[in-house]
Amino acid sequence: MNITKTPEFLEWFKKESSKSRSQIESRLKLISVYSYLGDYKGLGGQLFELRWKNGRRVYFAMKEDGCLVLLGGYKNG
């Protein structure tokens, strides 16, 4: 699956710790190679969130040609 990252996501991503970046990249690779999303929630229409136990969220939209990663954050702000 093709994954495209928005500038907003990349700006947030570069501020994350190296451990956090590694976890996010691993998850995105699973999606890219195996189309495996892991823990996620549909938010309506084509919008979804990837979820981690520590509250991290990565929001993405599904498109015909792949996945558009929109932005990241944490569930409490």
C-alpha positions as CSV (number, residue, x, y, z in Angstrom):
1,M,0.0,0.0,0.0
2,N,1.3,3.4,-0.9
3,I,1.7,5.8,2.0
4,T,1.8,9.6,1.5
5,K,2.7,11.9,4.5
6,T,1.4,15.5,4.7
7,P,3.7,18.4,5.6
8,E,1.7,18.8,8.8
9,F,2.4,15.2,9.8
10,L,6.1,15.5,9.0
11,E,6.4,18.7,11.1
12,W,4.8,16.9,14.1
13,F,6.8,13.7,13.5
14,K,10.2,15.4,13.6
15,K,9.5,16.7,17.1
16,E,8.8,13.3,18.5
17,S,11.5,11.3,20.3
18,S,13.7,8.8,18.3
19,K,11.9,6.0,20.1
20,S,8.5,7.4,19.2
21,R,9.6,8.0,15.6
22,S,10.8,4.4,15.3
23,Q,7.5,3.0,16.7
24,I,5.5,5.1,14.2
25,E,7.7,4.2,11.2
26,S,7.4,0.5,12.2
27,R,3.6,0.8,12.2
28,L,3.6,2.6,8.9
29,K,5.8,-0.1,7.4
30,L,3.4,-2.8,8.5
31,I,0.6,-0.9,6.7
32,S,2.7,-0.4,3.6
33,V,3.9,-4.0,3.3
34,Y,1.1,-6.0,4.7
35,S,-1.9,-3.6,4.8
36,Y,-2.1,-4.4,8.5
37,L,-3.4,-1.5,10.6
38,G,-3.1,-2.9,14.1
39,D,-5.2,-0.9,16.7
40,Y,-7.2,1.6,14.8
41,K,-10.6,3.3,14.9
42,G,-12.8,4.5,12.1
43,L,-13.9,8.1,12.6
44,G,-16.4,8.3,9.7
45,G,-16.1,8.2,6.0
46,Q,-12.5,7.5,4.9
47,L,-11.0,9.0,8.1
48,F,-9.3,6.7,10.7
49,E,-6.9,6.9,13.6
50,L,-4.0,4.6,14.5
51,R,-3.9,4.2,18.3
52,W,-1.2,3.4,20.8
53,K,-1.6,2.5,24.5
54,N,0.3,5.7,25.5
55,G,-2.3,7.9,23.9
56,R,-0.5,8.6,20.7
57,R,-2.7,9.0,17.6
58,V,-1.9,9.2,13.9
59,Y,-4.8,10.3,11.7
60,F,-5.1,9.1,8.1
61,A,-7.4,8.8,5.2
62,M,-7.8,5.8,2.9
63,K,-7.6,6.5,-0.8
64,E,-7.9,4.3,-3.9
65,D,-4.2,4.3,-4.3
66,G,-3.2,4.0,-0.7
67,C,-3.1,5.9,2.6
68,L,-2.7,9.6,3.3
69,V,-1.2,10.3,6.7
70,L,-2.7,13.6,7.8
71,L,-1.3,14.4,11.3
72,G,-0.3,13.1,14.7
73,G,-0.9,13.9,18.3
74,Y,-2.1,12.6,21.6
75,K,-5.6,11.8,22.8
76,N,-5.5,14.4,25.6
77,G,-4.2,17.3,23.5
